[in-house]
Amino acid sequence: MLERFLTLSPRSQISCLVLLSEKIVDRLRGIEGYEEAKRALRRCAEWSKVQREKGDDLYSMLEDGSDESGLFIYIGYIDMEEEIEQVWDCVVSTVAYAAYWAYAYEGQKYIPQTLESIDEELIEHFFASFYALDPSHQKIVAETIVEVESFLA
């Protein structure tokens, strides 16, 4: 599945990640950060369509320089249920990937250090977390990739 995903353009890859994350984000309903996660996914979806968001704006949803806000604060709570952690992994990976490509689209030479190492391992991690939630998600990934490909055709 990874090979097929990687044949998509970056904008299409982000669309695919957003669509997949939207299928699971409601598992965070009632948990602190849920609304921020939904808002971040909407902004990433918007970027994949029109590229108006700046890399800095997308990245600021992950961290804003303080220890008290941004989606990164929801990763790795010691007492977090594994399912919730996997959903957060998917959401944060999607936003980080979108921010990375937004910086690239702008031609930025500087990107936050956190994003410098983004490569296909991030996508592998996303898929591993997504599949861990439900093994049948492999079918959902395949269908979503086909959906994004057919939309572009």
Backbone bond lengths (Angstrom), bond angles and torsions (degrees), N, CA, C in turn:
res aa  C-N    CA-C-N  psi(-1)  N-CA   C-N-CA  omega(-1)  CA-C   N-CA-C  phi
1 M - - - 1.440 - - 1.526 110.93 -
2 L 1.334 116.20 -36.60 1.458 120.68 -178.31 1.528 110.74 -59.73
3 E 1.321 116.53 -42.85 1.462 119.78 -178.38 1.525 111.04 -60.87
4 R 1.304 116.21 -42.58 1.469 119.93 179.72 1.526 110.66 -67.00
5 F 1.317 116.33 -41.52 1.462 121.12 177.47 1.528 109.87 -58.17
6 L 1.314 116.95 -44.57 1.462 121.28 -175.86 1.525 113.16 -68.81
7 T 1.335 117.99 -13.95 1.470 119.81 175.82 1.527 111.57 -78.31
8 L 1.335 116.98 -14.72 1.462 120.94 178.38 1.530 109.92 -74.21
9 S 1.318 116.82 155.11 1.467 120.85 174.01 1.534 108.22 -67.75
10 P 1.322 117.34 158.70 1.473 118.76 177.90 1.525 112.79 -54.09
11 R 1.311 118.48 -43.04 1.465 120.69 178.96 1.521 110.63 -60.34
12 S 1.328 117.29 -41.71 1.460 121.23 178.94 1.522 111.36 -69.57
13 Q 1.322 116.75 -36.15 1.462 120.14 175.93 1.528 110.10 -60.69
14 I 1.326 115.97 -44.35 1.466 119.77 179.31 1.521 110.02 -63.86
15 S 1.322 117.09 -42.70 1.471 119.95 176.75 1.517 110.85 -56.78
16 C 1.306 116.31 -43.56 1.462 121.77 -179.46 1.533 109.98 -63.46
17 L 1.329 117.38 -47.27 1.466 120.51 179.89 1.527 111.13 -62.39
18 V 1.333 116.44 -39.89 1.458 119.67 178.69 1.525 110.17 -64.00
19 L 1.325 117.00 -46.68 1.467 120.00 -179.82 1.527 110.98 -59.11
20 L 1.313 116.60 -42.86 1.464 120.33 179.47 1.531 110.95 -66.83
21 S 1.322 116.75 -43.88 1.464 120.06 179.65 1.521 111.29 -63.83
22 E 1.315 116.69 -36.38 1.462 119.89 178.39 1.531 111.84 -64.38
23 K 1.329 116.90 -26.12 1.464 120.50 179.17 1.529 112.14 -71.77
24 I 1.324 117.08 -19.63 1.470 119.95 -175.73 1.522 114.05 -119.17
25 V 1.320 118.47 -14.65 1.470 120.85 -172.72 1.518 112.73 -61.27
26 D 1.314 118.57 -28.07 1.464 119.52 -179.64 1.526 112.73 -66.42
27 R 1.314 117.77 -10.54 1.462 120.20 173.48 1.531 110.77 -67.71
28 L 1.341 115.61 -14.60 1.462 120.90 177.62 1.530 112.40 -90.31
29 R 1.325 116.65 -4.24 1.472 120.53 -178.09 1.535 108.96 -53.37
30 G 1.318 114.24 132.31 1.454 120.29 -179.43 1.514 113.96 87.25
31 I 1.314 116.86 -2.37 1.461 121.84 -179.83 1.529 108.17 -107.10
32 E 1.311 115.94 143.07 1.469 120.29 177.59 1.531 109.66 -54.20
33 G 1.314 115.90 132.03 1.463 121.32 178.48 1.514 114.30 100.39
34 Y 1.332 116.34 -10.05 1.471 120.32 -177.57 1.532 111.90 -56.45
35 E 1.311 117.09 -49.89 1.477 120.34 -178.46 1.526 111.06 -62.85
36 E 1.331 117.26 -38.97 1.465 120.71 177.40 1.523 110.93 -63.83
37 A 1.314 116.60 -39.01 1.464 120.75 178.29 1.524 110.84 -63.66
38 K 1.327 116.67 -46.06 1.472 120.77 178.75 1.533 110.58 -60.84
39 R 1.323 116.40 -45.20 1.462 121.45 -179.33 1.537 110.45 -63.20
40 A 1.319 116.79 -41.86 1.464 120.86 179.72 1.530 110.93 -63.26
41 L 1.318 117.01 -41.82 1.467 119.78 179.04 1.525 111.10 -65.21
42 R 1.336 117.05 -38.89 1.485 119.81 176.89 1.520 110.97 -61.60
43 R 1.319 116.52 -42.17 1.467 119.97 -179.60 1.527 111.29 -67.71
44 C 1.311 117.32 -35.67 1.465 120.42 176.63 1.532 110.49 -67.49
45 A 1.320 116.26 -40.64 1.464 120.58 176.94 1.522 109.93 -61.46
46 E 1.301 116.02 -42.54 1.471 120.50 178.80 1.521 110.25 -62.52
47 W 1.325 117.21 -41.95 1.469 119.69 178.92 1.526 110.23 -61.98
48 S 1.306 117.53 -40.49 1.467 119.67 -178.10 1.530 111.44 -64.10
49 K 1.334 116.52 -21.68 1.470 120.48 179.55 1.525 112.22 -89.71
50 V 1.336 117.32 -46.88 1.468 118.90 -170.41 1.528 115.76 -127.80
51 Q 1.285 120.46 -4.73 1.463 125.39 177.03 1.530 113.77 52.82
52 R 1.310 117.98 38.72 1.466 120.86 176.59 1.524 112.11 -85.84
53 E 1.309 116.70 -33.18 1.474 120.00 179.89 1.526 109.26 -65.94
54 K 1.306 115.85 139.72 1.464 121.69 176.21 1.522 108.91 -85.76
55 G 1.318 115.95 153.92 1.453 120.41 176.68 1.515 112.05 -55.19
56 D 1.342 115.85 -42.28 1.469 119.50 178.86 1.527 111.73 -60.53
57 D 1.339 116.42 -38.20 1.466 119.92 -179.24 1.526 111.32 -67.61
58 L 1.326 116.21 -42.50 1.469 118.92 178.12 1.521 110.38 -67.87
59 Y 1.326 116.18 -41.95 1.457 119.36 -179.66 1.527 111.69 -64.04
60 S 1.320 117.58 -34.70 1.469 120.26 -178.80 1.523 111.84 -63.47
61 M 1.334 117.37 -18.49 1.463 119.41 175.18 1.528 110.89 -73.19
62 L 1.333 116.52 -22.17 1.461 121.05 178.29 1.525 110.99 -84.14
63 E 1.323 115.08 -46.18 1.461 120.34 177.00 1.516 108.18 -157.21
64 D 1.321 114.28 144.69 1.459 118.48 -177.41 1.521 112.45 -117.85
65 G 1.308 116.20 14.16 1.457 119.85 -179.55 1.519 113.39 97.09
66 S 1.307 117.45 -11.80 1.461 120.14 176.58 1.523 108.33 -105.24
67 D 1.281 116.10 168.44 1.465 120.16 177.70 1.522 111.39 -94.28
68 E 1.319 117.13 8.44 1.452 120.03 -171.45 1.520 115.13 -116.23
69 S 1.310 118.19 -0.21 1.458 118.69 178.97 1.522 110.20 -149.41
70 G 1.309 115.24 167.29 1.454 121.35 -176.72 1.521 110.39 100.16
71 L 1.304 115.19 152.73 1.464 120.73 -175.40 1.525 113.64 -66.57
72 F 1.327 117.84 -24.08 1.467 119.40 179.05 1.529 112.37 -59.32
73 I 1.326 117.66 -26.74 1.470 118.38 -177.24 1.529 111.85 -68.32
74 Y 1.328 117.11 -15.27 1.469 119.85 -178.62 1.523 112.94 -91.65
75 I 1.306 116.56 -1.47 1.464 120.33 -179.72 1.525 109.44 -92.70
76 G 1.310 115.42 131.51 1.444 120.48 170.20 1.518 117.76 81.17
77 Y 1.329 117.77 20.55 1.461 117.64 171.87 1.524 107.82 -58.12
78 I 1.305 116.50 136.42 1.456 120.95 -175.19 1.531 112.18 -61.13
79 D 1.315 117.24 -39.90 1.458 119.87 -175.35 1.536 113.29 -98.46
80 M 1.321 117.24 18.49 1.459 120.96 -178.51 1.527 110.94 -75.77
81 E 1.313 115.58 136.74 1.459 119.92 175.45 1.526 109.01 -62.74
82 E 1.329 115.53 145.35 1.461 120.16 -176.93 1.525 111.87 -58.57
83 E 1.323 117.45 -41.48 1.465 120.71 -179.93 1.529 110.75 -60.22
84 I 1.305 117.41 -44.40 1.469 121.91 -179.50 1.525 109.88 -65.24
85 E 1.317 116.37 -41.07 1.464 120.32 177.92 1.529 111.17 -60.86
86 Q 1.327 116.73 -40.35 1.462 120.06 179.43 1.525 111.75 -66.25
87 V 1.324 117.22 -37.92 1.461 120.53 176.71 1.524 109.31 -64.38
88 W 1.333 116.97 -46.41 1.459 119.48 177.94 1.520 111.44 -60.25
89 D 1.344 117.15 -39.88 1.469 120.27 177.42 1.527 110.58 -57.22
90 C 1.318 116.66 -43.74 1.469 120.61 -179.46 1.530 111.22 -65.60
91 V 1.314 116.70 -46.25 1.471 120.75 -178.40 1.525 110.06 -63.22
92 V 1.315 117.09 -50.14 1.462 120.78 -177.96 1.529 110.74 -64.37
93 S 1.308 117.89 -39.59 1.467 120.81 177.38 1.525 110.74 -61.45
94 T 1.323 116.79 -41.09 1.460 121.03 179.32 1.527 110.68 -62.54
95 V 1.315 116.97 -47.27 1.464 120.85 -178.44 1.532 110.39 -66.56
96 A 1.312 117.53 -41.78 1.466 120.70 178.79 1.529 110.73 -62.52
97 Y 1.316 116.83 -43.09 1.469 121.27 179.58 1.523 110.57 -63.96
98 A 1.315 117.07 -42.37 1.472 120.58 178.22 1.529 110.37 -64.55
99 A 1.320 117.62 -43.13 1.468 120.63 179.23 1.533 110.24 -62.37
100 Y 1.321 116.49 -43.30 1.465 121.08 178.63 1.528 110.52 -56.22
101 W 1.323 116.40 -48.97 1.463 119.59 -178.02 1.523 112.30 -72.33
102 A 1.311 117.37 -28.13 1.468 119.63 175.15 1.532 109.49 -64.70
103 Y 1.320 116.82 -43.10 1.462 119.83 176.05 1.532 110.24 -61.32
104 A 1.323 117.04 -44.13 1.463 120.58 179.90 1.528 110.88 -62.20
105 Y 1.315 116.40 -42.62 1.464 121.56 -179.77 1.533 110.79 -61.26
106 E 1.328 116.39 -36.73 1.461 121.44 178.36 1.520 112.32 -75.62
107 G 1.337 116.52 -11.85 1.459 120.30 -176.81 1.519 113.05 75.80
108 Q 1.318 116.77 23.66 1.461 121.63 -178.88 1.526 110.43 -68.91
109 K 1.310 115.68 132.16 1.462 120.02 175.87 1.518 110.35 -84.23
110 Y 1.334 116.13 -30.72 1.457 120.76 178.13 1.519 109.03 -99.00
111 I 1.314 115.35 129.07 1.458 120.51 169.63 1.526 106.86 -131.56
112 P 1.312 117.19 153.89 1.470 118.56 179.69 1.529 111.01 -55.62
113 Q 1.301 115.30 143.37 1.460 121.56 -177.50 1.525 112.06 -53.82
114 T 1.310 116.69 -35.70 1.464 121.42 -179.47 1.524 111.40 -58.57
115 L 1.326 117.05 -30.63 1.465 121.13 -176.36 1.529 113.10 -93.70
116 E 1.323 117.78 -11.64 1.461 120.54 -174.88 1.519 113.90 -59.30
117 S 1.301 117.24 -30.69 1.465 120.47 -175.38 1.526 113.38 -94.15
118 I 1.321 117.51 10.92 1.464 119.39 -178.38 1.524 109.64 -67.97
119 D 1.323 114.35 127.85 1.453 121.88 177.37 1.527 107.51 -155.67
120 E 1.316 116.63 -162.93 1.464 118.15 -175.72 1.533 113.21 -67.45
121 E 1.331 117.83 -16.26 1.469 119.45 175.30 1.529 111.30 -62.45
122 L 1.326 116.78 -33.81 1.458 120.14 176.77 1.524 109.81 -62.86
123 I 1.321 116.74 -40.97 1.463 121.03 178.90 1.528 109.80 -67.08
124 E 1.323 117.62 -41.85 1.465 121.09 176.24 1.529 110.14 -58.95
125 H 1.332 116.30 -42.31 1.465 121.01 178.51 1.527 110.04 -63.65
126 F 1.326 116.87 -44.12 1.467 121.02 177.70 1.526 109.55 -56.25
127 F 1.343 116.79 -52.41 1.462 119.96 -178.16 1.527 111.71 -61.78
128 A 1.333 117.61 -39.82 1.471 120.16 178.97 1.523 110.47 -61.19
129 S 1.325 116.90 -43.99 1.463 120.27 178.51 1.521 110.90 -66.03
130 F 1.323 116.84 -41.46 1.459 121.82 -178.81 1.532 110.28 -64.80
131 Y 1.330 117.13 -44.90 1.471 120.89 -179.84 1.525 111.49 -68.76
132 A 1.328 117.31 -32.24 1.467 120.23 -179.65 1.527 111.45 -64.24
133 L 1.324 116.62 -27.10 1.461 120.05 178.58 1.522 111.54 -67.72
134 D 1.330 115.58 -31.95 1.464 120.97 -179.35 1.529 107.66 -171.22
135 P 1.339 118.17 118.10 1.461 120.08 -178.62 1.536 113.88 -56.64
136 S 1.323 117.52 -24.96 1.466 119.26 178.84 1.527 111.74 -71.60
137 H 1.313 117.17 -7.11 1.459 120.65 178.65 1.528 112.10 -64.83
138 Q 1.338 117.46 -17.37 1.462 118.78 176.07 1.523 110.36 -60.22
139 K 1.316 116.12 -38.59 1.462 120.49 177.60 1.531 110.26 -66.21
140 I 1.332 116.69 -40.08 1.465 121.11 179.44 1.533 110.09 -63.49
141 V 1.317 117.62 -40.60 1.469 121.00 178.18 1.524 109.56 -62.29
142 A 1.315 117.12 -47.81 1.469 120.55 179.86 1.524 110.72 -59.54
143 E 1.325 116.95 -44.80 1.468 120.64 -179.70 1.530 111.58 -65.25
144 T 1.315 116.92 -37.20 1.465 120.80 -179.38 1.525 110.63 -68.81
145 I 1.318 116.84 -40.44 1.465 119.95 177.22 1.526 109.96 -62.21
146 V 1.323 117.28 -44.12 1.466 121.21 177.22 1.526 110.62 -61.35
147 E 1.318 116.59 -42.04 1.470 121.49 179.07 1.527 110.94 -60.47
148 V 1.329 116.43 -45.77 1.471 120.25 179.65 1.523 110.29 -66.75
149 E 1.327 117.40 -41.54 1.471 120.20 178.39 1.524 111.52 -62.13
150 S 1.336 116.81 -43.14 1.471 119.88 -177.21 1.532 110.55 -70.79
151 F 1.313 117.51 -30.68 1.458 120.77 176.98 1.523 110.63 -64.73
152 L 1.333 115.60 -33.00 1.460 120.60 -178.15 1.516 112.82 -83.12
153 A 1.309 116.60 -17.94 1.468 120.05 -176.57 1.516 112.36 -72.69
